[in-house]
Amino acid sequence: MSNVSKLTYVSVPYFEDVAPVFSTFAYLPWAIFLDSGRPASEFGRYEIFSAYPKKTFVTQGKFTTITSGGNQQIVSDDPFELVANELARSTIEADGLPFTGGALGFFSYDLGRRVENIPSSALDDIELPEMAIGIYHWAYIADHAEKKAIVVGDLSEPRVRLNWQDIINDVSQLKNVDDEDEYKALNKIQSNMTAEQYAEKFTAVKNYIGSGDCYQVNLAQRFNVKVEGDSWLGYQKLRKINPSPFSSYINIPECKILSVSPERFIQVNNEVVETKPIKGTRPRAEDIKADNVLKQELEISTKDRAENVMIVDLLRNDLSKCCEINSVKVIKLFEIESFPTVHHLVSTIEGKLPSKTSPVELLRECFPGGSITGAPKIRAMEIIEELEPHRRGLYCGSVGYIGFNRKMDTNIAIRTIIQKNDQAYFYAGGGLVWDSQVDDEYQETFDKAAAMFRFFEQ
């Protein structure tokens, strides 16, 4: 039986750039900022942040550590079910806001091992949590369409009540962060594979495709660099270089996450489900004419369209596992979306979620996102595990929210820096199909990582 929470709403000053508002909270354990890239990006309407979670779930391997009120419990239950059961304890009536309390955090690519039986051969050298989710009973929400901001909270929760006045005071003023502790790279960026090794793995994928094992495999390389300084300051610079609609900053004890992802995984809003897979990329050019040529080249590319439609079909099948019969439709096919460093080919698929099915169950059934595995999904994941030297961790997993109000929005965690101690890691990959050319695909990984390289080279 779930409890219906009565919420308190307080209007607070609106700022188009929310980052300085979040600065007061950024250094708190479990502070999370879901960022639409404003004011430079026009894609996202809302920005959300919170801190002071009532409970946290951290999954590593077969076990999840649940922390609440200073007490810890270690369980072996399915992590998705743990989150779903926790969300089911509270109900919040829909009120037009995207998030008014619930789960915030990340689900790593490797959590897919709880869904599918995937071999374990790649090295897990970072040892990140496979899931890090906090349960929050308050949130700051900026609505950039209405030009207003609000703090919403459940004051029956002791942690919210204790911090409520400080929260209201802190979001009503901008904080200037001392930039003396500059975030910077201390050495050259390293990859976990050479161009020759990439070519060998590319050939292996082509052989698998040629023998009928699969149609498409997403092959990625991992970059790492030693860093020092304030990661929150670093994120603020990164979001200016590459503003993106599904960005985020996460500060948890195990790591820092700096994500400027352009890709939505799954949104649920009033039972309407939406996914927006990206397949097809071209770099941006400084010259307008050259940039338009690259954009048009992507728009008419037979190879990129074929790659995109394979993933559209895969995601239609994934959504159909949970959505109402005959409700899954392709709304838009092969749209061009342009970002500071790349053009992308994007499609949109929608469905209807039955009221008896939780958004977490939908996420689990579709996890990890097909746009970053390949087709068929399980075989592609087996090949990724065989060919990529290291576990992906958060890369190609998801960051986002799942609310007590049954609303959900999650990204595909690409263009994402994972910092653990003094090492920062980021990945870039692309979908390989029969028509792929090795030099083009290898270069595409650098095109996709261009914002990260520019960021660290500054």
C-alpha positions as CSV (number, residue, x, y, z in Angstrom):
1,M,0.0,0.0,0.0
2,S,1.5,3.3,-1.0
3,N,1.3,6.6,0.9
4,V,-0.1,9.7,-0.9
5,S,2.3,12.5,-0.2
6,K,1.1,16.1,0.3
7,L,3.6,18.4,-1.2
8,T,4.7,22.0,-0.5
9,Y,5.4,24.3,-3.4
10,V,7.5,27.5,-3.1
11,S,8.1,29.9,-6.1
12,V,11.7,31.1,-6.1
13,P,13.7,33.5,-8.4
14,Y,14.1,32.2,-12.0
15,F,17.5,32.2,-13.6
16,E,18.1,31.1,-17.2
17,D,21.4,29.6,-16.2
18,V,20.8,27.2,-13.4
19,A,24.4,26.1,-12.9
20,P,25.3,29.0,-10.5
21,V,22.1,28.1,-8.4
22,F,23.2,24.5,-8.1
23,S,26.8,25.6,-7.1
24,T,25.7,25.8,-3.5
25,F,24.7,22.1,-3.6
26,A,27.3,20.7,-6.0
27,Y,29.7,19.7,-3.3
28,L,27.2,17.8,-1.2
29,P,27.3,14.0,-1.3
30,W,24.6,12.7,-3.6
31,A,24.0,16.1,-5.2
32,I,22.5,15.5,-8.7
33,F,21.9,18.1,-11.5
34,L,19.9,17.1,-14.6
35,D,20.9,19.8,-17.0
36,S,19.3,20.8,-20.4
37,G,22.4,22.9,-21.4
38,R,20.7,26.3,-21.1
39,P,21.1,29.0,-21.9
40,A,23.2,27.9,-24.9
41,S,21.0,25.0,-25.9
42,E,17.4,25.5,-26.9
43,F,16.4,21.8,-26.7
44,G,15.4,21.3,-23.1
45,R,12.5,22.8,-21.2
46,Y,13.3,21.7,-17.6
47,E,16.3,21.6,-15.3
48,I,16.1,19.6,-12.1
49,F,18.4,19.2,-9.1
50,S,18.3,17.8,-5.6
51,A,20.5,16.6,-2.7
52,Y,20.0,15.1,0.8
53,P,18.4,11.8,-0.4
54,K,16.4,9.8,2.2
55,K,17.9,6.5,0.9
56,T,20.6,5.4,-1.5
57,F,21.0,2.2,-3.5
58,V,24.6,1.3,-4.7
59,T,25.0,-1.9,-6.7
60,Q,28.4,-3.5,-7.2
61,G,28.5,-7.0,-8.7
62,K,25.7,-9.2,-7.2
63,F,25.0,-7.0,-4.2
64,T,23.3,-3.7,-3.5
65,T,24.1,-1.6,-0.5
66,I,21.0,0.2,0.8
67,T,21.8,3.2,3.1
68,S,19.2,5.1,5.0
69,G,19.5,7.2,8.2
70,G,23.1,6.0,8.7
71,N,22.1,2.3,8.6
72,Q,23.3,0.0,5.9
73,Q,21.8,-3.2,4.5
74,I,23.4,-5.4,1.8
75,V,21.0,-7.4,-0.4
76,S,21.2,-9.5,-3.5
77,D,17.8,-8.6,-5.0
78,D,17.4,-7.4,-8.6
79,P,18.4,-3.7,-8.5
80,F,15.6,-2.6,-10.8
81,E,13.1,-4.3,-8.5
82,L,14.6,-2.6,-5.5
83,V,14.0,0.8,-7.0
84,A,10.6,-0.1,-8.3
85,N,9.5,-1.3,-4.9
86,E,10.8,1.8,-3.2
87,L,9.0,4.1,-5.6
88,A,5.8,2.1,-5.0
89,R,5.8,3.1,-1.3
90,S,4.8,6.7,-2.2
91,T,2.3,8.2,-4.6
92,I,2.2,11.8,-5.9
93,E,-0.7,13.1,-7.9
94,A,0.3,14.5,-11.3
95,D,0.6,18.3,-11.2
96,G,2.2,19.2,-14.5
97,L,5.8,19.1,-13.2
98,P,8.2,16.5,-14.5
99,F,9.7,15.5,-11.2
100,T,8.4,16.1,-7.6
101,G,10.4,13.4,-5.8
102,G,11.5,9.9,-6.5
103,A,14.7,8.3,-7.9
104,L,17.6,10.2,-9.3
105,G,20.9,8.7,-10.4
106,F,22.4,6.3,-12.9
107,F,22.1,2.7,-14.3
108,S,25.4,1.6,-15.9
109,Y,25.7,-0.4,-19.1
110,D,27.0,-3.3,-17.1
111,L,23.7,-3.5,-15.1
112,G,22.5,-5.1,-18.3
113,R,24.0,-8.3,-17.0
114,R,21.1,-8.5,-14.6
115,V,18.8,-8.5,-17.6
116,E,20.7,-10.7,-20.1
117,N,23.3,-13.4,-19.6
118,I,26.4,-11.8,-21.0
119,P,29.9,-13.3,-20.6
120,S,32.5,-11.4,-18.5
121,S,35.8,-11.2,-20.3
122,A,36.5,-7.4,-20.5
123,L,38.6,-6.0,-17.6
124,D,36.6,-4.1,-14.9
125,D,39.5,-1.9,-13.9
126,I,37.5,1.2,-12.8
127,E,35.1,-0.8,-10.6
128,L,32.3,1.7,-10.8
129,P,28.9,1.0,-9.2
130,E,26.5,-0.7,-11.7
131,M,23.7,1.4,-10.2
132,A,23.8,4.5,-8.0
133,I,20.3,5.7,-7.2
134,G,19.1,8.1,-4.5
135,I,15.5,8.5,-3.3
136,Y,14.7,12.2,-3.0
137,H,11.7,13.9,-1.5
138,W,12.3,17.5,-2.8
139,A,13.5,19.0,-6.0
140,Y,14.3,22.4,-7.6
141,I,12.8,22.7,-11.0
142,A,13.4,25.5,-13.6
143,D,10.8,25.7,-16.3
144,H,12.5,27.6,-19.2
145,A,9.3,27.8,-21.3
146,E,7.4,29.5,-18.5
147,K,10.5,31.4,-17.2
148,K,9.8,30.3,-13.6
149,A,11.4,28.2,-10.9
150,I,9.9,26.3,-8.1
151,V,11.0,24.2,-5.1
152,V,8.7,21.3,-4.3
153,G,9.1,19.1,-1.2
154,D,7.4,16.6,1.1
155,L,7.8,18.3,4.5
156,S,6.6,15.1,6.3
157,E,10.1,13.7,5.5
158,P,12.5,14.7,8.4
159,R,15.5,15.4,6.1
160,V,13.4,17.7,3.9
161,R,11.9,19.5,6.9
162,L,15.3,19.9,8.5
163,N,16.9,21.5,5.4
164,W,13.9,23.2,3.9
165,Q,14.6,26.8,4.9
166,D,18.2,26.5,3.9
167,I,17.2,25.1,0.6
168,I,14.8,28.0,-0.1
169,N,17.5,30.5,0.9
170,D,20.2,28.8,-1.2
171,V,18.2,28.6,-4.4
172,S,17.2,32.3,-4.2
173,Q,20.7,33.5,-4.8
174,L,23.6,32.8,-7.2
175,K,26.8,31.6,-5.8
176,N,30.1,32.6,-7.3
177,V,32.5,29.6,-7.1
178,D,36.2,30.3,-6.6
179,D,37.9,29.2,-9.8
180,E,41.4,29.0,-8.3
181,D,41.0,25.2,-8.1
182,E,40.9,24.9,-11.9
183,Y,40.0,21.5,-13.4
184,K,42.7,20.4,-15.8
185,A,44.5,17.5,-17.5
186,L,47.9,16.6,-16.2
187,N,49.1,14.4,-19.1
188,K,48.2,13.5,-22.6
189,I,44.9,11.7,-23.3
190,Q,45.5,7.9,-23.8
191,S,43.3,5.4,-25.6
192,N,42.8,1.8,-24.7
193,M,43.5,0.8,-28.3
194,T,45.8,1.9,-31.2
195,A,44.5,2.6,-34.7
196,E,45.9,-0.9,-35.7
197,Q,44.0,-2.6,-32.8
198,Y,40.8,-0.7,-33.7
199,A,41.2,-2.0,-37.3
200,E,41.6,-5.6,-36.1
201,K,38.5,-5.3,-34.0
202,F,36.7,-3.7,-36.9
203,T,37.6,-6.6,-39.2
204,A,36.3,-9.0,-36.5
205,V,33.0,-7.3,-36.5
206,K,32.8,-7.3,-40.3
207,N,33.5,-11.1,-40.2
208,Y,30.7,-11.6,-37.7
209,I,28.3,-9.6,-39.9
210,G,29.4,-11.5,-43.0
211,S,28.8,-14.9,-41.3
212,G,25.3,-13.8,-40.2
213,D,25.9,-13.4,-36.5
214,C,24.6,-9.9,-36.4
215,Y,23.7,-6.9,-38.5
216,Q,25.3,-4.1,-36.5
217,V,27.7,-3.8,-33.6
218,N,28.6,-0.6,-31.7
219,L,32.4,-0.7,-31.2
220,A,34.0,1.9,-28.8
221,Q,37.4,3.0,-27.6
222,R,38.0,4.4,-24.2
223,F,40.1,7.4,-23.4
224,N,41.6,8.3,-20.1
225,V,43.6,11.2,-18.6
226,K,45.0,12.2,-15.2
227,V,43.2,15.3,-13.8
228,E,43.3,17.6,-10.8
229,G,41.1,20.4,-9.6
230,D,37.4,21.0,-9.0
231,S,35.2,18.7,-11.2
232,W,32.2,20.9,-10.7
233,L,34.1,23.9,-12.2
234,G,35.2,21.6,-15.0
235,Y,31.6,20.6,-15.7
236,Q,30.6,24.2,-16.0
237,K,33.3,24.7,-18.7
238,L,32.3,21.5,-20.5
239,R,28.6,22.4,-20.7
240,K,29.6,25.7,-22.4
241,I,31.8,23.9,-25.0
242,N,29.1,21.3,-25.7
243,P,25.6,22.3,-24.4
244,S,23.3,19.3,-24.7
245,P,19.7,18.6,-23.7
246,F,20.4,15.4,-21.6
247,S,23.4,16.6,-19.6
248,S,24.0,15.9,-15.9
249,Y,26.5,16.4,-13.1
250,I,26.5,13.7,-10.3
251,N,28.6,13.9,-7.1
252,I,28.6,10.6,-5.2
253,P,31.3,9.2,-3.0
254,E,32.4,6.6,-5.5
255,C,32.9,9.0,-8.5
256,K,31.9,12.2,-10.3
257,I,29.9,12.1,-13.5
258,L,30.2,15.0,-16.0
259,S,27.8,14.2,-18.9
260,V,26.8,16.3,-21.9
261,S,24.7,13.6,-23.7
262,P,22.6,14.6,-26.7
263,E,20.5,11.4,-26.6
264,R,17.2,10.6,-24.8
265,F,16.8,6.9,-23.9
266,I,13.2,6.6,-22.5
267,Q,10.7,9.2,-21.4
268,V,7.4,8.4,-19.8
269,N,5.0,11.4,-19.4
270,N,1.3,10.8,-18.6
271,E,1.8,7.2,-19.8
272,V,3.1,8.2,-23.2
273,V,6.5,6.6,-23.8
274,E,9.1,8.1,-26.1
275,T,12.6,7.0,-27.2
276,K,14.8,9.0,-29.6
277,P,17.7,6.8,-30.9
278,I,20.7,8.5,-32.6
279,K,22.3,6.6,-35.4
280,G,24.3,8.6,-38.0
281,T,26.9,11.3,-37.4
282,R,28.9,13.9,-39.2
283,P,31.3,16.5,-37.8
284,R,30.5,20.2,-37.8
285,A,32.5,22.6,-40.0
286,E,33.2,26.2,-39.1
287,D,32.4,27.4,-42.7
288,I,28.6,27.5,-43.1
289,K,28.6,26.1,-46.6
290,A,30.9,23.2,-45.7
291,D,28.7,22.6,-42.6
292,N,25.6,22.4,-44.7
293,V,27.3,20.0,-47.2
294,L,28.1,17.7,-44.2
295,K,24.5,18.0,-42.9
296,Q,23.0,17.1,-46.4
297,E,25.4,14.3,-46.8
298,L,24.2,12.7,-43.6
299,E,20.5,13.4,-44.5
300,I,20.8,11.4,-47.8
301,S,23.3,8.7,-46.6
302,T,21.9,5.3,-47.5
303,K,24.3,3.6,-45.0
304,D,23.3,5.9,-42.1
305,R,19.6,5.5,-42.8
306,A,20.0,1.7,-42.9
307,E,21.9,1.8,-39.6
308,N,19.2,4.0,-38.1
309,V,16.3,1.9,-39.2
310,M,17.9,-1.3,-37.7
311,I,17.9,0.4,-34.3
312,V,14.4,1.8,-34.7
313,D,13.2,-1.8,-35.4
314,L,15.1,-3.1,-32.3
315,L,13.6,-0.3,-30.1
316,R,10.1,-0.9,-31.4
317,N,10.4,-4.5,-30.3
318,D,11.8,-3.5,-26.9
319,L,9.1,-1.0,-26.2
320,S,6.4,-3.5,-27.3
321,K,7.4,-5.9,-24.4
322,C,5.7,-3.4,-22.0
323,C,3.6,-1.0,-24.0
324,E,-0.1,-1.5,-24.9
325,I,-0.7,-3.7,-28.0
326,N,-0.4,-1.8,-31.3
327,S,0.5,1.4,-29.5
328,V,4.1,1.6,-30.6
329,K,4.6,3.9,-33.6
330,V,7.5,5.6,-35.3
331,I,6.6,9.3,-35.1
332,K,9.7,10.8,-36.9
333,L,12.3,9.0,-39.0
334,F,15.7,10.4,-40.0
335,E,15.5,13.9,-38.5
336,I,18.7,16.0,-38.4
337,E,19.6,17.4,-35.0
338,S,22.7,19.6,-34.8
339,F,25.0,20.1,-31.8
340,P,28.2,22.2,-31.3
341,T,30.5,19.5,-32.6
342,V,28.4,17.1,-34.7
343,H,25.2,16.6,-36.7
344,H,23.1,13.5,-35.8
345,L,20.4,11.5,-37.5
346,V,17.6,11.0,-35.0
347,S,14.3,9.1,-35.0
348,T,11.4,9.2,-32.5
349,I,9.3,6.2,-31.4
350,E,6.3,6.4,-29.1
351,G,4.1,4.0,-27.2
352,K,1.5,3.8,-24.4
353,L,2.4,2.4,-21.0
354,P,-0.4,0.4,-19.3
355,S,-1.2,1.8,-15.8
356,K,-0.4,-1.6,-14.2
357,T,3.2,-1.5,-15.6
358,S,5.8,0.6,-13.7
359,P,8.3,2.8,-15.6
360,V,11.1,0.9,-14.0
361,E,9.9,-2.3,-15.5
362,L,9.8,-0.6,-18.9
363,L,13.4,0.6,-18.4
364,R,14.5,-2.9,-17.4
365,E,13.0,-4.6,-20.4
366,C,14.7,-2.1,-22.8
367,F,18.0,-2.0,-21.0
368,P,20.7,-1.2,-22.1
369,G,19.6,1.0,-25.0
370,G,19.7,-0.7,-28.4
371,S,21.2,2.4,-30.1
372,I,24.5,1.7,-28.4
373,T,24.6,-2.1,-28.6
374,G,23.7,-3.2,-32.1
375,A,21.3,-5.7,-33.6
376,P,20.4,-8.3,-32.5
377,K,21.0,-6.8,-29.1
378,I,22.3,-9.8,-27.1
379,R,24.6,-11.1,-29.8
380,A,26.0,-7.5,-30.3
381,M,26.6,-7.3,-26.5
382,E,28.5,-10.6,-26.5
383,I,30.7,-9.3,-29.3
384,I,31.3,-6.0,-27.6
385,E,32.4,-7.9,-24.5
386,E,34.8,-10.0,-26.5
387,L,36.4,-7.1,-28.5
388,E,36.5,-4.1,-26.2
389,P,39.4,-4.4,-23.7
390,H,37.5,-2.8,-20.7
391,R,34.1,-2.9,-19.2
392,R,32.0,0.1,-20.3
393,G,30.7,1.0,-16.8
394,L,28.4,4.0,-17.1
395,Y,29.2,4.6,-20.8
396,C,26.0,3.7,-22.8
397,G,24.1,3.2,-19.5
398,S,21.5,5.9,-18.4
399,V,21.3,8.9,-16.2
400,G,17.9,10.4,-15.2
401,Y,14.9,10.4,-13.0
402,I,11.9,8.1,-12.2
403,G,9.3,9.9,-10.1
404,F,6.8,8.9,-7.5
405,N,4.4,10.4,-10.1
406,R,5.2,7.7,-12.7
407,K,7.1,10.1,-14.9
408,M,10.5,9.2,-16.1
409,D,13.2,10.6,-18.3
410,T,16.6,9.0,-18.9
411,N,19.5,9.6,-21.3
412,I,21.9,7.4,-23.1
413,A,25.2,8.2,-21.2
414,I,27.4,9.1,-24.1
415,R,29.7,12.2,-24.3
416,T,30.2,11.4,-20.6
417,I,33.3,11.8,-18.3
418,I,33.5,9.4,-15.4
419,Q,36.0,10.6,-12.8
420,K,37.3,8.2,-10.1
421,N,40.1,9.6,-7.9
422,D,42.5,11.4,-10.2
423,Q,41.6,9.6,-13.4
424,A,39.0,10.8,-15.9
425,Y,37.6,8.3,-18.5
426,F,35.4,8.9,-21.5
427,Y,34.4,6.7,-24.4
428,A,33.4,7.2,-28.1
429,G,32.1,4.6,-30.5
430,G,29.9,4.0,-33.5
431,G,27.7,1.4,-35.1
432,L,29.5,-0.8,-37.6
433,V,27.5,-2.4,-40.4
434,W,28.5,-4.3,-43.6
435,D,29.0,-1.1,-45.6
436,S,31.2,0.6,-42.9
437,Q,34.7,1.7,-43.9
438,V,37.4,1.4,-41.2
439,D,39.0,4.8,-41.6
440,D,35.6,6.6,-41.6
441,E,34.5,4.7,-38.5
442,Y,37.7,5.3,-36.6
443,Q,37.6,9.0,-37.4
444,E,33.9,9.1,-36.3
445,T,34.9,8.1,-32.7
446,F,37.2,11.2,-32.6
447,D,34.5,13.4,-34.1
448,K,32.1,12.3,-31.3
449,A,34.8,12.9,-28.6
450,A,35.7,16.3,-30.1
451,A,34.2,18.3,-27.2
452,M,36.0,16.2,-24.6
453,F,39.4,16.6,-26.4
454,R,38.8,20.4,-26.7
455,F,37.8,20.5,-23.0
456,F,40.9,18.7,-21.8
457,E,43.3,20.4,-24.2
458,Q,42.2,23.8,-23.0
